[in-house]
């Protein structure tokens, strides 16, 4: 019998974790910005977040189910740790409705007074599998979300069914040994309250439902099988035991989802820590006797405890998140020289892409900086060596940026990403490649200028009207690109940028043709050194390459599908 129970528990746990993994990964793919924005709006305010958790738990009558869903949302990157804490607080208040329902309907344990989540899961499987056969890929992903959700709760139900609960309850009712055991503890001893706190925790872990344990506790105290004080202590234990489900869900998730589960545990442990000592104050337990029946006393205590605990901690949500982050410590990062990309986000591709975009934007600003330094080197005879050295330093930094971001994006592609996210990654890979090419072109121009200076060649580009124009067009194109780095899909930006590139191309062709003509006529008395002409052509060629690189980035943003 014991071996069978263990096998069922392990199997149920495996199904639960598998369902959690499918649901959270599919949610991350299917979410898109609309769902993320909706969840962010709902959870941006702590009070609204608490209300959301309260309503969800009231509807499904299971704080475990609510916290499991929240852990799934955190794992999918739809909400962050701080936002999840508010919803969990609300779930703790929502779970107190169970005691009121039991009392108001005067039902004992075993009678269903809440939605049958398993029946709903069957519906989700049916709809989810239907979605999988449709041709629309986005609907397919939502099919996986529904199937994963159903599998998760099937696993949770397997865990609940692994222990023969009816035998446990009936055993308590009929077994004099258990009743004598319960009543052998003195009512007014603090250590006995701790024992019943542990009993409440144990039963909640076994039954995998604080609602079920609450109903059991009401039954025991209503029939005078246990003292009221011991029943109140069991209620506290139930608040600790109910956190086990969220922590099981966290096993299948990333570090942030584990943090969210631990936040639930810390929240409830803190509540027990400040309430349990009150039991030793004379008259504290008798306060609840004024509310009538013993079952009602438990309901009042449970609601008062969770509402007060939430009111105390709502003001310290950022501090709670800070404590949890310290408990987990800093996540081991890959060694990086310049970029600030965090590999902790690799399991949540949408958030990882946003961080990569920020780093690419930094790389773009750096590429504009090297372009400005190169223009200064071309047009000035002052501090030539210092400017040249600075260009070399920036180009080396651009190379490092490209290497680090590219490696991160390659690792990101190894994850199971959505089509939209994959397109974004491909765009970023094209962008960093072209930004690095800009750095190479600027370095090449700097080398040509230094070479000309060393050999005594005079390349009077500042006096060349067409060369000055190409610099102006290229600078304006670059500024347009930098100032609209997050709007490169805008048709007006694309049109304006392509106009600049077209003008740069036209000027390059004119200058190239003119330079070839001047070099051919050098022997006929035109004092134009052939070597100088070749250097000039090389410089304008690299400037034209910079324009091409910017054009390539714009095209990349408008080639991939959304």
Secondary structure, DSSP 8 states (H G I E B T S, - for coil): -HHHHHHHHHHHHHHHHHHHHHHHHHHHHHHHHHHHHHHHHHHSSHHHHHHHHHHHHHHHT-HHHHHHHHHHHHHTTSS-HHHHHHHHHHHHHHTTHHHHHHHHHT--TTS--S--HHHHHHHHHHHHHHHHTSS-HHHHHHHHHHHHHHHHHHHHHHHHHHS-HHHHHHHHHH-HHHHHHHHTS-TT-HHHHHHHHHHHHHHHHHHT-HHHHHHHHHHHHHTTSS-HHHHHHHHHHHHHHTHHHHHHHHHTS-HHHHHHHHHHHHHHHHHHHHHGGGGGSTTTGGGGGGGSSHHHHHHHHHHHHHHHHHHHHGGGHHHHHHHHHHHH--------SS----GGGTTSHHHHHHHHHHHHHHHHHHHHHHHHHHHHHHH--SSHHHHHHHHHHHHHHHHHHHHHHHHHHHHHHTS---HHHHHHHHHHHHHHHHHHHHHHHHHHHHHHHHHHHHTT----GGG-HHHHHHHHHHHHHHHHHHHTTT-TT-HHHHHHHHHHHHHHHHHHHHHHHHHHHHHHTGGGT----HHHHHHHHHHHHHHHHHHHHHHHHHHHHTTS--
